[in-house]
C-alpha cells in the first residue's frame, strides 16, 4: 500500500505539470471497457485533482463500445481492446496514430463461492473442468471469442453447447457466477480478481492462455482533444504501473 501511495504522489506531481500547461479546465468524456475499470478508477482522482480537469467515464463491453462509436457516438477517449481501436481508426472514427496501449490482461477462471475448486494447472485439466461443470459462462468480448474457438479446438464445443452461457457485452461473468447462473466462469483476470461471491482460481495455464491488450484512442471529433491527450499520457506513465498491476493487469 505504501508503494501505491508513493506512486500516486509521483503521478500527481506529473499531473501538476499537465495542469500548468493547460489554459482551461475541461470535461473529458471517456468510454471504456469494464476490464480496466478498477485501475482507471484508482488513477483518475489524482489526475483530476492535479490537472483541474473533470473526467466522466462510461463503462461497457468492448463490442458494445465499438458499435456505439461506429454508429456515431462522440467522446474524447475510447479505451477498449486494441484490435477494436485499430478497427475504429481504420473507419476514421478515431485519430490515426493516437492508439496508446494502457494495459494487458490474461484470461482468468472462477467458480461460485462454496463449490469445489477444479484443477486448472494445464490445458487438459481445464478441458476436464469444463466437461465436468454443470454450467459455464464466458463473455461476448475478446476473452469469450477466444474461448469459443479454444473449445472448438479442444473438440468439446458440441458436448458443452447446452450448458454454456455467453453474457451480453458489458455484463460481468463473475456476477453471473456469483448469482448461481453458472458454476464455472472465464473472463479477463481484472474482472474476476476482486469480485465478491466467487472464488478466483487463477489465470488460464500458459499452454492455453491468451493476452488482450487494452488501448486508448482519441476520438476524431473529441471536444477536448488536448486534455484527452494529457489523460492518456497520465494513464500510460510508468508511475501508473503499480495501480494497473494491483488490478490484475500488466502495463500495456
Secondary structure, 3 states (H helix, E strand, C coil): CHHHHHHHHHHHHHHHHHHHHCCCCCEEEEEEEHHHHHHHHHHHHHHHHHHCCEEEEEEECHHHHHHHHHCCCCCCEEEEEHHHHHHHHHCCCECCCCCEEEEEECEEEEEECCCCCCCCCCHHHHHHHHHHCCCEEECCCHHHHHHHHHHHHHCCHHHHHHHEEECCCCCCHHHHHHCCCCCEEEEEHHHHCCCCCEEEEEECCCCCCCCEEEEEEEECCCCCHHHHHHHHHHHCCHHHHHHHHHCCCEEC
